[in-house]
């Protein structure tokens, strides 16, 4: 969400009836909607283990154990230890386990820095590393839903237009359709007073056609 347009949309996220919406009159363009949908798919994929996840996990776990003293003779073998770690983190993407391993090596966790973290500790640290990505993915999913609703349906546009017409009448004005009819009525009255057949009056804007054509154009 470092892109300004995406951060703006995220700030406008709200909810109405449990459904995500964009608030404050904010809308998303068609190009932005496509990009949000693509990003949401990328983030969903990043939160799932890939096809080679176990292979990448084996490398990360070997590097983790290599950074700490080997256990005393007679204790659990390295292979068994790696198997225990693998069981704890095999459903977690390798990139998150790698971030957890890096945090342990840098001494940024609450684990005892003298020893390798236990399998449960490593799994918890890896899930913590996934949390920001999961939160971004959730917001992208909500944005995709909200942005898809920014293009009003035809019946909604008609309802809004009718509402503006009603408001205009309440304020003493006229809707576009009413104004068109009033212009036609005045023109017909002038033609009658002058004894002119309105069918013979050309379309002044194009110097072609007759009043029937102008009348049709005024009503659409």
C-alpha positions in Angstrom: 0.0 0.0 0.0 2.9 2.3 -0.6 1.4 3.6 -3.9 -0.5 6.8 -3.1 -3.7 5.8 -5.0 -3.8 2.5 -3.2 -3.2 4.1 0.2 -6.0 6.6 -0.5 -8.4 3.8 -1.3 -7.4 1.9 1.8 -8.1 5.0 4.0 -11.6 5.3 2.5 -12.6 1.7 3.3 -15.7 1.4 5.3 -18.6 -1.0 5.8 -22.3 -0.8 5.1 -24.5 -3.7 6.2 -21.4 -5.8 6.6 -20.3 -5.2 3.0 -17.1 -3.3 2.3 -17.6 0.1 0.6 -15.6 3.2 -0.4 -16.6 6.2 1.7 -16.3 9.9 1.2 -17.2 9.9 -2.5 -14.0 8.0 -3.3 -14.2 5.8 -6.5 -11.8 3.5 -8.3 -11.1 3.5 -12.0 -11.3 0.4 -14.1 -7.5 0.1 -14.3 -7.3 0.5 -10.5 -9.9 -2.2 -10.0 -8.0 -4.6 -12.2 -4.7 -3.9 -10.3 -6.4 -4.5 -6.9 -7.8 -7.8 -8.1 -4.3 -8.8 -9.3 -2.6 -7.8 -6.1 -5.2 -9.6 -4.0 -4.5 -12.8 -5.9 -0.7 -12.4 -5.4 -1.1 -11.9 -1.7 -3.4 -14.9 -1.4 -0.8 -17.0 -3.2 2.0 -15.7 -0.9 0.2 -16.9 2.2 0.0 -20.5 0.9 3.0 -22.9 0.8 4.4 -23.3 -2.7 5.0 -26.6 -4.5 8.7 -26.6 -3.4 8.0 -25.4 0.1 9.4 -28.4 1.9 12.7 -28.2 0.0 13.1 -24.5 0.9 12.1 -25.2 4.5 14.8 -27.9 4.7 17.4 -25.3 3.7 16.2 -22.7 6.2 16.0 -25.2 9.1 19.6 -26.5 8.3 20.9 -23.0 8.4 19.0 -22.3 11.7 20.5 -25.4 13.4 24.0 -24.6 12.0 24.0 -21.3 13.8 23.8 -22.9 17.3 26.0 -25.4 19.1 25.3 -29.1 18.3 23.5 -31.0 21.1 25.6 -33.0 23.5 26.4 -36.6 22.6 23.5 -39.0 23.1 20.9 -36.3 22.6 18.4 -36.1 19.7 20.1 -36.4 16.3 20.1 -33.5 13.8 17.9 -35.4 11.4 15.3 -36.0 14.1 15.4 -32.4 15.2 14.9 -31.2 11.6 12.0 -33.6 11.3 10.4 -32.1 14.4 10.9 -28.6 13.1 9.5 -29.6 9.7 6.3 -31.0 11.4 5.8 -27.7 13.2 6.2 -25.4 10.1 5.4 -27.5 7.0 2.1 -25.6 6.5 3.8 -22.2 6.7 5.4 -20.6 3.6 9.2 -20.9 3.7 9.7 -17.1 3.3 8.0 -16.6 6.7 10.1 -19.3 8.4 13.2 -17.6 6.9 12.1 -14.3 8.4 11.6 -16.0 11.8 15.1 -17.6 11.5 16.7 -14.2 10.7 15.0 -12.6 13.7 16.3 -15.3 16.0 19.9 -15.0 14.6 19.7 -11.2 15.2 18.5 -11.7 18.7 15.3 -9.8 18.0 13.0 -12.4 19.7 12.2 -13.4 23.3 13.9 -16.8 22.7 17.0 -17.7 24.7 19.9 -16.5 22.4 22.1 -19.3 23.6 20.0 -22.0 22.0 18.0 -22.7 18.9 14.2 -22.0 19.4 12.0 -25.0 19.9 9.8 -26.1 17.0 6.7 -24.4 18.6 8.6 -21.2 19.1 9.8 -21.1 15.5 6.3 -21.8 14.2 4.9 -18.9 16.4 7.6 -16.5 15.1 6.9 -17.6 11.5 3.1 -16.9 11.9 4.0 -13.5 13.4 6.0 -12.8 10.2 3.0 -13.6 8.1 0.6 -11.4 10.0 1.3 -8.1 8.1 1.0 -9.8 4.8 -2.3 -11.4 5.9 -3.7 -8.0 7.0 -2.7 -6.5 3.7 -4.3 -9.4 1.8 -7.5 -9.0 3.8 -7.7 -5.3 3.0 -7.0 -6.0 -0.7 -9.9 -8.5 -0.7 -12.2 -5.9 0.9 -11.0 -3.2 -1.6 -11.7 -5.5 -4.5 -15.3 -5.9 -3.3 -15.7 -2.2 -2.5 -14.1 -1.0 -5.8 -16.4 -3.3 -7.9 -19.4 -1.5 -6.4 -18.2 2.0 -7.4 -19.7 1.8 -10.9 -23.5 2.4 -10.3 -26.0 0.1 -12.0 -28.3 1.6 -14.6 -31.4 1.5 -12.3 -29.3 3.2 -9.6 -28.3 6.0 -12.0 -31.9 6.5 -13.0 -33.0 6.6 -9.4 -30.4 9.2 -8.6 -31.3 11.3 -11.7 -35.0 11.1 -10.7 -34.0 12.3 -7.2 -32.2 15.3 -8.5 -35.2 16.1 -10.7 -37.5 16.0 -7.7 -35.1 18.2 -5.7 -34.9 20.7 -8.5 -38.7 20.9 -8.7 -38.9 21.4 -4.9 -36.5 24.3 -5.3 -38.7 25.8 -8.0 -36.7 24.6 -11.0 -37.4 22.1 -13.7 -36.0 18.8 -14.8 -34.2 18.5 -18.2 -37.2 16.7 -19.7 -39.6 19.5 -18.5 -37.3 22.2 -19.8 -37.2 20.5 -23.2 -41.0 20.3 -23.3 -41.3 24.0 -22.3 -38.9 25.0 -25.1 -41.0 23.0 -27.6 -44.2 24.6 -26.4 -42.8 28.1 -26.7 -41.6 27.4 -30.2 -44.9 26.0 -31.3 -46.7 29.0 -29.9 -44.3 31.4 -31.8 -44.9 29.4 -35.0 -48.7 29.5 -34.5 -48.6 33.3 -33.9 -46.5 33.8 -37.1 -48.6 31.4 -39.2 -45.5 29.2 -39.9 -45.6 25.5 -40.2 -43.1 24.1 -37.7 -42.3 21.2 -40.0 -40.7 23.7 -42.5 -38.4 25.3 -39.9 -34.8 24.0 -40.3 -32.6 22.7 -37.6 -30.6 25.9 -36.8 -27.6 24.1 -35.3 -26.9 22.0 -38.4 -28.9 23.9 -41.0 -30.6 20.6 -42.0 -33.7 18.7 -41.0 -37.0 20.0 -39.7 -38.6 20.9 -36.3 -39.6 17.2 -36.0 -35.9 16.3 -35.8 -35.2 19.1 -33.3 -38.1 18.0 -31.2 -36.8 14.5 -31.1 -33.3 15.6 -30.1 -34.7 17.8 -27.3 -36.4 14.9 -25.7 -33.4 12.5 -25.4 
